[in-house]
């Protein structure tokens, strides 16, 4: 039956869009499918049922305009081949369901028309240079869901807003959100140990499983309603972005695109979040992704884009490639090499030194020792083996390669010697990470010894295993204060986060290379396969931006024996002074010895890092031959 209020629409934009006299609905689909648009009033009553196959406009796109509709008064869904589904380009959802409710169905949720009327108050993406980023990865729900978070909006975007002062105090300049787009967290999987039965009580071979992480396809254009304290996830998410930006903190979002997702949707998705939500960057997961297309997208050329590994030659040989230094690799190379160096594996010194100075121009690197998968930092120094029994898969899930060391006892212990060693290793880990030249990132809670009890794959755990416990004891406070001071040191000194990768050469002809290596003798590093210690000097004359910085000497001893390091001689008006160490016993100084030739030496205990910094020597007053108080 013909309806005079319904006319053919335009192919773009996809989804539902308010226009001057109504609402346009546009959806791409195969002609072999039968698609019906269902439009509901506020009471949920169907007021329009439109066969979209009758409204082909271009290619495989079908579009209609319903004149006279008020966007705020309606919701909608599509029925494709008899099954009610969300619009693949839906930008706003009305959800009446709570997180983890297995009795509900996402298909019962209604799509809403997007509302552009938000007051950003002048907000824009921050576009921080990579060398100014201190990254902090978090799960929206797990970050504040625990009652100890003491926030009103526990487990929501509002909860993150309430923790902005904490992030700012710590020194974070970027948060990376695990999947925060709308996904169906309730899953039914096949399992021999079934928890589901049919009407006769027989096992169905199915098991209810919660997808806590969210790495799956979903409604890619909608902030997840179940992560929202208020009634509108679009507004609350924008409030969160605006609050973080005001604090100088970028927002990066994770997206997972499995093979069944149309590759054309990916560009549309990233463009939408960048434009509508002021997102600063994206960390994308999936295989066969159109990386060359994303890297050359004119709307994304100043938006950060993280991926595991790029084919740089293919991308930068593409005509019109305009992503100038905004691509970054987030891979396991740094994680594996530095973890192995930390735990004193053999023949890791060369690899560690490369990772610590790696800072390429074209494609940056995100250095991380922890991520959502794998051990937390505290578990990395407390467990040799994964303990994933709670996942219900006989501890067969998760990686068996953790490159961890329990410091002598598996898991919980009260032994003071082991606790002291673990604290030192935690400080060592943060020191190695934050004094490396790439862009550092760590998992939320690592800074106060968060533990998952040895679970290195808690993808299905929505409980105390994955919720951050914000109650800090004395040891957690000690680590937090150390990390905060280390971040402040990195941010204060540009030589610790240079814009360019070090060359190991004296290219300023100042008498010192930008980075140099030392050992028991200055300028003579030992690099044999059994060596597990090194002295690294950074020359402050190479700080960049036309600014000179202090010299730094980082004595890194990951050996189980003490070693003596020779401090290189500084310019005549400078001297070395103690900055910080990971042993926690030096106070505000560190003993410096002299050898027979007058060279300064620092003795570094086993598994300890000592940081020295240059200081200006006060100029001596010139002797005039007159006593104080004498006239001319």
Secondary structure in CASP SS format (residue, H / E / C, confidence):
PFRMAT SS
TARGET T0000
AUTHOR 0000-0000-0000
METHOD secondary structure of the structure
MODEL  1
X C 1.00
X C 1.00
X C 1.00
X C 1.00
X C 1.00
X E 1.00
X E 1.00
X E 1.00
X C 1.00
X C 1.00
X C 1.00
X C 1.00
X C 1.00
X C 1.00
X E 1.00
X E 1.00
X E 1.00
X E 1.00
X E 1.00
X C 1.00
X C 1.00
X E 1.00
X E 1.00
X E 1.00
X E 1.00
X E 1.00
X E 1.00
X E 1.00
X C 1.00
X C 1.00
X C 1.00
X C 1.00
X C 1.00
X C 1.00
X E 1.00
X E 1.00
X E 1.00
X E 1.00
X E 1.00
X E 1.00
X C 1.00
X C 1.00
X C 1.00
X C 1.00
X C 1.00
X E 1.00
X E 1.00
X E 1.00
X E 1.00
X E 1.00
X E 1.00
X H 1.00
X H 1.00
X H 1.00
X C 1.00
X E 1.00
X E 1.00
X E 1.00
X C 1.00
X C 1.00
X E 1.00
X E 1.00
X E 1.00
X E 1.00
X E 1.00
X E 1.00
X E 1.00
X C 1.00
X C 1.00
X C 1.00
X H 1.00
X H 1.00
X H 1.00
X C 1.00
X E 1.00
X E 1.00
X E 1.00
X E 1.00
X E 1.00
X E 1.00
X C 1.00
X C 1.00
X E 1.00
X E 1.00
X E 1.00
X C 1.00
X C 1.00
X C 1.00
X C 1.00
X C 1.00
X C 1.00
X C 1.00
X E 1.00
X E 1.00
X C 1.00
X C 1.00
X C 1.00
X C 1.00
X C 1.00
X C 1.00
X C 1.00
X C 1.00
X C 1.00
X C 1.00
X C 1.00
X H 1.00
X H 1.00
X H 1.00
X C 1.00
X E 1.00
X E 1.00
X C 1.00
X C 1.00
X C 1.00
X C 1.00
X C 1.00
X C 1.00
X C 1.00
X C 1.00
X C 1.00
X C 1.00
X C 1.00
X C 1.00
X C 1.00
X C 1.00
X C 1.00
X C 1.00
X C 1.00
X C 1.00
X H 1.00
X H 1.00
X H 1.00
X C 1.00
X E 1.00
X E 1.00
X E 1.00
X E 1.00
X E 1.00
X C 1.00
X H 1.00
X H 1.00
X H 1.00
X H 1.00
X H 1.00
X C 1.00
X C 1.00
X H 1.00
X H 1.00
X H 1.00
X C 1.00
X C 1.00
X C 1.00
X C 1.00
X C 1.00
X C 1.00
X C 1.00
X H 1.00
X H 1.00
X H 1.00
X H 1.00
X H 1.00
X H 1.00
X C 1.00
X H 1.00
X H 1.00
X H 1.00
X H 1.00
X H 1.00
X H 1.00
X H 1.00
X C 1.00
X C 1.00
X C 1.00
X E 1.00
X E 1.00
X E 1.00
X E 1.00
X C 1.00
X C 1.00
X C 1.00
X E 1.00
X E 1.00
X C 1.00
X C 1.00
X C 1.00
X E 1.00
X E 1.00
X E 1.00
X E 1.00
X E 1.00
X C 1.00
X C 1.00
X C 1.00
X C 1.00
X C 1.00
X C 1.00
X E 1.00
X C 1.00
X C 1.00
X C 1.00
X C 1.00
X C 1.00
X E 1.00
X C 1.00
X C 1.00
X E 1.00
X E 1.00
X E 1.00
X E 1.00
X E 1.00
X C 1.00
X C 1.00
X C 1.00
X C 1.00
X C 1.00
X C 1.00
X C 1.00
X C 1.00
X E 1.00
X E 1.00
X E 1.00
X E 1.00
X E 1.00
X C 1.00
X H 1.00
X H 1.00
X H 1.00
X C 1.00
X C 1.00
X C 1.00
X C 1.00
X C 1.00
X H 1.00
X H 1.00
X H 1.00
X H 1.00
X H 1.00
X H 1.00
X H 1.00
X H 1.00
X H 1.00
X H 1.00
X H 1.00
X H 1.00
X H 1.00
X H 1.00
X C 1.00
X C 1.00
X C 1.00
X E 1.00
X E 1.00
X E 1.00
X E 1.00
X E 1.00
X E 1.00
X E 1.00
X C 1.00
X C 1.00
X C 1.00
X C 1.00
X C 1.00
X C 1.00
X H 1.00
X H 1.00
X H 1.00
X H 1.00
X H 1.00
X H 1.00
X H 1.00
X H 1.00
X H 1.00
X H 1.00
X H 1.00
X H 1.00
X H 1.00
X H 1.00
X H 1.00
X C 1.00
X C 1.00
X C 1.00
X E 1.00
X E 1.00
X E 1.00
X E 1.00
X E 1.00
X C 1.00
X C 1.00
X C 1.00
X C 1.00
X C 1.00
X H 1.00
X H 1.00
X H 1.00
X H 1.00
X H 1.00
X H 1.00
X C 1.00
X C 1.00
X C 1.00
X C 1.00
X C 1.00
X C 1.00
X C 1.00
X E 1.00
X E 1.00
X E 1.00
X E 1.00
X C 1.00
X C 1.00
X C 1.00
X C 1.00
X H 1.00
X H 1.00
X H 1.00
X H 1.00
X H 1.00
X C 1.00
X C 1.00
X C 1.00
X C 1.00
X C 1.00
X C 1.00
X C 1.00
X C 1.00
X C 1.00
X C 1.00
X E 1.00
X E 1.00
X E 1.00
X C 1.00
X C 1.00
X C 1.00
X H 1.00
X H 1.00
X H 1.00
X H 1.00
X H 1.00
X H 1.00
X H 1.00
X H 1.00
X H 1.00
X H 1.00
X C 1.00
X C 1.00
X C 1.00
X C 1.00
X C 1.00
X C 1.00
X H 1.00
X H 1.00
X H 1.00
X H 1.00
X H 1.00
X H 1.00
X H 1.00
X H 1.00
X H 1.00
X C 1.00
X C 1.00
X C 1.00
X C 1.00
X C 1.00
X E 1.00
X E 1.00
X E 1.00
X E 1.00
X E 1.00
X E 1.00
X C 1.00
X C 1.00
X C 1.00
X C 1.00
X C 1.00
X C 1.00
X C 1.00
X C 1.00
X H 1.00
X H 1.00
X H 1.00
X H 1.00
X C 1.00
X C 1.00
X C 1.00
X C 1.00
X C 1.00
X C 1.00
X C 1.00
X C 1.00
X H 1.00
X H 1.00
X H 1.00
X C 1.00
X C 1.00
X C 1.00
X C 1.00
X C 1.00
X C 1.00
X C 1.00
X C 1.00
X C 1.00
X C 1.00
X C 1.00
X C 1.00
X C 1.00
X C 1.00
X C 1.00
X C 1.00
X C 1.00
X C 1.00
X C 1.00
X C 1.00
X C 1.00
X C 1.00
X C 1.00
X C 1.00
X H 1.00
X H 1.00
X H 1.00
X H 1.00
X H 1.00
X H 1.00
X H 1.00
X H 1.00
X H 1.00
X H 1.00
X H 1.00
X H 1.00
X H 1.00
X H 1.00
X H 1.00
X H 1.00
X H 1.00
X H 1.00
X H 1.00
X C 1.00
X C 1.00
X C 1.00
X C 1.00
X E 1.00
X E 1.00
X E 1.00
X E 1.00
X E 1.00
X C 1.00
X C 1.00
X H 1.00
X H 1.00
X H 1.00
X C 1.00
X C 1.00
X C 1.00
X C 1.00
X C 1.00
X C 1.00
X C 1.00
X C 1.00
X C 1.00
X C 1.00
X C 1.00
X C 1.00
X C 1.00
X C 1.00
X C 1.00
X C 1.00
X C 1.00
X C 1.00
X C 1.00
X C 1.00
X C 1.00
X C 1.00
X C 1.00
X C 1.00
X C 1.00
X H 1.00
X H 1.00
X H 1.00
X H 1.00
X H 1.00
X H 1.00
X H 1.00
X H 1.00
X H 1.00
X H 1.00
X H 1.00
X H 1.00
X H 1.00
X H 1.00
X H 1.00
X H 1.00
X H 1.00
X H 1.00
X H 1.00
X C 1.00
X H 1.00
X H 1.00
X H 1.00
X H 1.00
X C 1.00
X C 1.00
X C 1.00
X C 1.00
X C 1.00
X C 1.00
X C 1.00
X C 1.00
X C 1.00
X C 1.00
X C 1.00
X C 1.00
X C 1.00
X C 1.00
X C 1.00
X C 1.00
X C 1.00
X E 1.00
X E 1.00
X E 1.00
X E 1.00
X C 1.00
X C 1.00
X E 1.00
X C 1.00
X C 1.00
X E 1.00
X C 1.00
X C 1.00
X C 1.00
X C 1.00
X C 1.00
X C 1.00
X C 1.00
X C 1.00
X E 1.00
X E 1.00
X E 1.00
X E 1.00
X E 1.00
X E 1.00
X C 1.00
X H 1.00
X H 1.00
X H 1.00
X C 1.00
X C 1.00
X C 1.00
X C 1.00
X C 1.00
X C 1.00
X C 1.00
X C 1.00
X C 1.00
X E 1.00
X E 1.00
X E 1.00
X E 1.00
X E 1.00
X E 1.00
X C 1.00
X C 1.00
X C 1.00
X C 1.00
X C 1.00
X E 1.00
X E 1.00
X E 1.00
X E 1.00
X C 1.00
X C 1.00
X C 1.00
X C 1.00
X C 1.00
X C 1.00
X C 1.00
X E 1.00
X E 1.00
X E 1.00
X E 1.00
X E 1.00
X E 1.00
X E 1.00
X E 1.00
X C 1.00
X C 1.00
X C 1.00
X C 1.00
X C 1.00
X C 1.00
X C 1.00
X C 1.00
X C 1.00
X C 1.00
X E 1.00
X E 1.00
X E 1.00
X C 1.00
X C 1.00
X C 1.00
X C 1.00
X C 1.00
X E 1.00
X E 1.00
X E 1.00
X E 1.00
X E 1.00
X C 1.00
X C 1.00
X C 1.00
X E 1.00
X E 1.00
X E 1.00
X E 1.00
X E 1.00
X E 1.00
X E 1.00
X E 1.00
X E 1.00
X C 1.00
X C 1.00
X C 1.00
X C 1.00
X C 1.00
X C 1.00
X C 1.00
X C 1.00
X C 1.00
X C 1.00
X C 1.00
X C 1.00
X C 1.00
X C 1.00
X C 1.00
X C 1.00
END
